[in-house]
Amino acid sequence: MPIPLQPHHLMAKLDHELQGLSEERQIAILRRYLSGEIPTGWRGPYKVLRDRLQRQIAQLETRSSTKSASHQDTFHIPRQGDGRVCLIGGVNVGKSALVSTLTAAPAEVGDYPFTTQTPLPGMLQYEGASIQVLDTPAFVPGLAGGEGSGRRLLHLVSVSDAVCVVIDLSDDPLAQMRLVLDELAAVRCELLPNAVSTEFRAKGKGGIKFTGYPVGREDQAVAQTLLSQRHVPNGEVFVRRAFSADELIRQVEGTTLLPAVIAAHKNDAPDAAVHLARLRDAFPQLLAVETNFLDETGLPELKATLLERLGLARLFMLERPDPGAEREVFYVTRGSSVEDVAEKWGIGERSTPVTARVWGTSAQHDGQVVGATHLVAQDDAVYLKA
């Protein structure tokens, strides 16, 4: 029989195939891999992979039977893919239709209010990325106080990686935006017009640690001062692109930053052009993409913007240490190290130190051998070795 892919490449291929599928379909695919893709007589890493897939099947079967035996929290949506985006907005603005068009998810679409009662996930495939897109119940006045879906919805939105605010151009766009902003503000969430540049992660000990892209001495001093003034002795400042004092302050003070884009929907409605101009004038810092699910106006730009807001870096994972070898598109958070990539790729649990060969802008020369702390960059080709 032909030699199969290396175990970590097989796992990456399998993870991609499982994205967005029901538990029953995932179990069937896992069993197919166990019976046909992985040689039963091979030891070493192939046995480790077989054991891992068997544990995964057991977990899925347990989860499926638990759901059948007990009430399921409909606002608990398991994370899948490279990032999660929540579509949010007022009553009957077109969220469900937009999610269906972006992801082919079976969302219920209707002309009556409150069609969507519970969150519904779909999977957007774009540029090799798998983006989980959630259709959510409507924002209503008093949401934070318990109206409508209440704080369960706001919590779901607050733990997403980015949001898309859907605005109906057949109605007053400013009133719709004020509703969304007011309810988010009530739970200390703010919209960010770009991907997160600086992420603060609270720690219980260890002082202040800087990770991700290098931070100059001057910026480190600024960060140390800001944290000291707010009596924060411990924490990790993870720099995804460039250090932002403003983002750091807002997070330390308890604000959740949500990278955002506006989908200005139903552009064929009367006065849509006037409403769109008013929206852009009132919120110039937020990109408003003109969209329509009927003719798919603006959808390519919206997809590209959603991917950008997630703050991911695209890599090409090589099967062999050769830039011409078979490659798999793989996404990681910007500012990730080789060690981070290895952990997400599935070989980070081994005790042997991870190294890599890299072709791309992060390398000093093609095929450079780098260590675990090396930071990868957009469109690097990477061969991992552990």
Residue pairs with C-beta under 8 A, 6 or more apart in sequence:
1 39
4 10
4 37
4 38
4 39
4 46
5 13
5 319
6 45
6 319
7 45
7 46
7 48
7 49
7 346
8 345
8 346
8 347
8 384
9 317
9 319
9 328
10 33
10 37
10 38
10 49
11 49
11 52
11 345
11 346
12 317
12 328
12 330
12 345
12 346
13 328
14 29
14 30
14 33
14 53
16 130
16 328
17 29
18 26
18 29
18 30
19 80
19 81
19 123
19 125
19 130
20 80
20 81
20 103
20 121
20 122
20 123
20 130
20 132
21 29
23 60
23 63
23 64
24 64
26 60
27 57
27 60
27 61
27 64
30 53
30 56
30 57
30 60
31 57
33 53
34 50
34 53
34 54
34 57
38 46
38 49
38 50
38 53
39 46
40 50
74 118
74 119
75 118
75 119
75 149
75 152
75 153
75 155
75 156
77 119
77 121
77 132
77 134
77 156
79 132
80 121
80 123
80 130
80 132
81 123
81 129
81 130
81 131
81 132
82 129
82 130
82 131
82 310
82 312
82 331
83 129
83 131
83 132
83 161
83 162
83 310
83 312
83 331
84 131
84 132
84 133
84 134
84 160
84 161
84 162
85 124
85 131
85 132
85 133
85 134
85 160
85 161
85 162
85 163
85 164
85 306
85 309
85 310
86 134
86 136
86 156
86 157
86 160
86 162
86 163
86 164
87 95
87 98
87 99
87 133
87 134
87 135
87 136
87 163
87 164
87 166
87 263
88 95
88 136
88 139
88 157
88 163
88 164
88 165
88 166
88 180
89 95
89 138
89 139
89 165
89 166
89 167
89 168
89 176
89 180
90 138
90 139
90 140
90 168
90 176
90 179
90 180
91 113
91 114
91 138
91 140
92 111
92 112
92 113
92 115
92 138
92 168
93 138
93 166
93 167
93 168
93 176
93 265
94 166
94 168
94 265
94 266
94 293
95 116
95 135
95 136
95 138
95 166
96 107
96 108
96 109
96 110
96 115
96 116
96 120
96 135
97 107
97 109
97 293
98 166
98 263
98 265
98 291
98 293
99 105
99 107
99 120
99 122
99 133
99 134
99 135
100 106
100 107
100 109
100 122
100 293
101 293
101 296
101 299
102 122
102 124
102 133
102 299
102 302
102 303
103 122
103 123
103 124
103 133
104 122
105 120
105 121
105 122
105 123
105 133
105 135
106 120
107 116
107 120
107 122
107 135
108 115
108 116
109 115
113 138
114 137
114 138
116 135
116 136
116 137
116 138
117 137
118 137
119 134
119 135
119 136
119 137
119 153
119 156
120 134
120 135
121 132
121 133
121 134
121 135
122 132
122 133
122 134
122 135
123 130
123 131
123 132
123 133
124 130
124 131
124 132
124 133
124 303
124 306
125 131
126 303
126 304
126 306
126 307
127 304
127 307
127 314
127 329
128 314
128 329
128 330
128 331
129 307
129 310
129 312
129 314
129 329
129 331
131 306
131 307
131 310
133 306
134 156
134 160
136 149
136 153
136 156
136 157
137 148
137 149
137 153
138 148
138 149
139 148
139 153
139 179
139 180
139 183
140 147
140 148
140 179
141 147
141 179
141 183
142 148
143 149
143 150
143 151
143 153
143 154
143 183
143 186
144 150
144 151
144 154
144 183
144 186
144 187
145 186
151 187
154 183
154 184
154 186
154 187
154 189
155 187
157 163
157 184
157 189
157 258
158 187
158 189
158 256
158 258
160 258
161 259
161 309
161 310
161 311
162 195
162 258
162 259
162 260
162 261
162 306
162 309
162 310
163 191
163 258
163 259
163 260
164 260
164 261
164 262
164 263
164 302
164 306
165 177
165 180
165 191
165 260
165 261
165 262
165 263
165 286
166 262
166 263
166 265
167 173
167 176
167 177
167 262
167 263
167 264
167 265
167 279
167 288
168 176
168 265
168 266
168 269
169 264
169 265
169 266
169 267
169 269
169 271
169 272
169 275
169 276
170 266
170 269
170 270
170 271
170 272
170 275
171 275
172 275
173 264
173 275
173 276
173 278
173 279
173 282
174 278
174 279
174 282
177 262
177 279
177 282
177 283
181 191
184 190
184 191
184 258
187 256
188 254
188 255
188 256
189 255
189 256
189 257
189 258
190 250
190 255
190 256
190 257
190 258
191 258
191 259
191 260
191 286
192 247
192 257
192 258
192 259
192 260
193 259
193 260
193 285
193 286
193 287
194 259
194 309
195 240
195 241
195 259
195 308
195 309
195 310
195 311
195 334
196 240
196 247
196 257
196 259
196 311
197 239
197 240
197 241
197 242
197 243
197 244
197 247
198 237
198 238
198 239
198 240
198 242
198 243
198 244
198 245
198 247
198 248
198 251
199 237
199 238
199 239
199 240
199 247
199 251
200 235
200 236
200 237
200 238
200 248
200 251
200 252
201 235
201 236
201 238
202 232
202 234
202 235
203 209
203 234
203 235
203 236
204 234
205 234
206 234
207 233
207 234
208 223
208 224
208 227
208 232
208 233
208 234
208 235
208 236
208 237
209 235
209 236
209 237
210 220
210 223
210 236
210 237
210 239
211 236
211 237
211 238
211 239
211 335
212 238
212 239
212 240
212 334
212 335
212 336
212 375
213 239
213 240
213 241
213 242
213 335
213 375
214 239
215 223
215 237
215 239
215 243
216 243
219 243
219 245
222 243
222 245
223 237
223 243
223 245
223 248
226 245
226 248
226 249
226 252
227 233
227 235
227 248
227 252
230 249
230 252
230 253
232 252
235 252
237 243
237 248
238 335
239 335
240 311
240 333
240 334
240 335
241 311
241 334
241 335
247 257
250 257
251 257
259 309
259 310
259 311
260 286
260 309
261 286
261 287
261 288
261 289
261 302
261 305
261 306
261 309
262 279
262 283
262 286
262 287
262 288
262 289
263 289
263 291
263 298
263 302
264 275
264 276
264 279
264 288
264 289
264 290
264 291
265 291
265 292
265 293
266 272
266 292
267 273
267 276
267 290
267 291
267 292
267 297
267 298
268 292
268 294
269 275
276 288
276 290
279 288
280 288
287 305
289 298
289 301
289 302
289 305
290 297
290 298
291 297
291 298
291 299
291 302
292 298
293 299
311 333
311 334
312 331
312 332
312 333
312 334
313 331
313 332
313 333
313 334
313 336
313 376
313 377
313 378
313 380
314 329
314 330
314 331
314 378
314 379
315 329
315 330
315 331
315 332
315 341
315 376
315 379
315 380
315 381
315 382
316 327
316 328
316 329
316 330
316 379
316 380
316 381
316 382
317 327
317 328
317 329
317 330
317 345
317 381
317 382
317 383
317 384
318 325
318 326
318 327
318 357
318 381
318 382
318 383
319 325
319 326
319 327
319 328
320 326
320 383
321 357
321 367
321 383
321 385
322 383
323 359
323 366
323 367
323 381
325 383
327 381
330 341
330 344
330 345
332 340
332 341
332 344
332 376
333 340
334 378
335 375
336 344
336 375
336 376
337 372
337 373
337 374
337 375
337 376
338 354
338 355
338 356
338 370
338 371
338 372
338 373
338 374
338 376
338 382
338 384
339 348
339 354
339 372
339 373
341 356
341 376
341 382
341 384
342 348
342 354
342 356
342 372
342 384
342 386
343 349
345 384
347 354
347 384
347 386
348 354
350 386
352 386
353 371
353 372
353 386
354 372
354 384
354 385
354 386
355 369
355 370
355 371
355 372
355 384
355 385
355 386
356 369
356 370
356 374
356 382
356 383
356 384
356 385
357 367
357 368
357 369
357 370
357 382
357 383
357 385
358 367
358 368
358 370
358 374
358 376
358 380
358 381
358 382
358 383
359 366
359 367
359 380
359 381
359 382
360 376
360 377
360 379
360 380
360 381
360 382
361 377
361 378
361 379
361 380
362 374
362 375
362 376
362 377
362 380
363 370
363 380
376 382
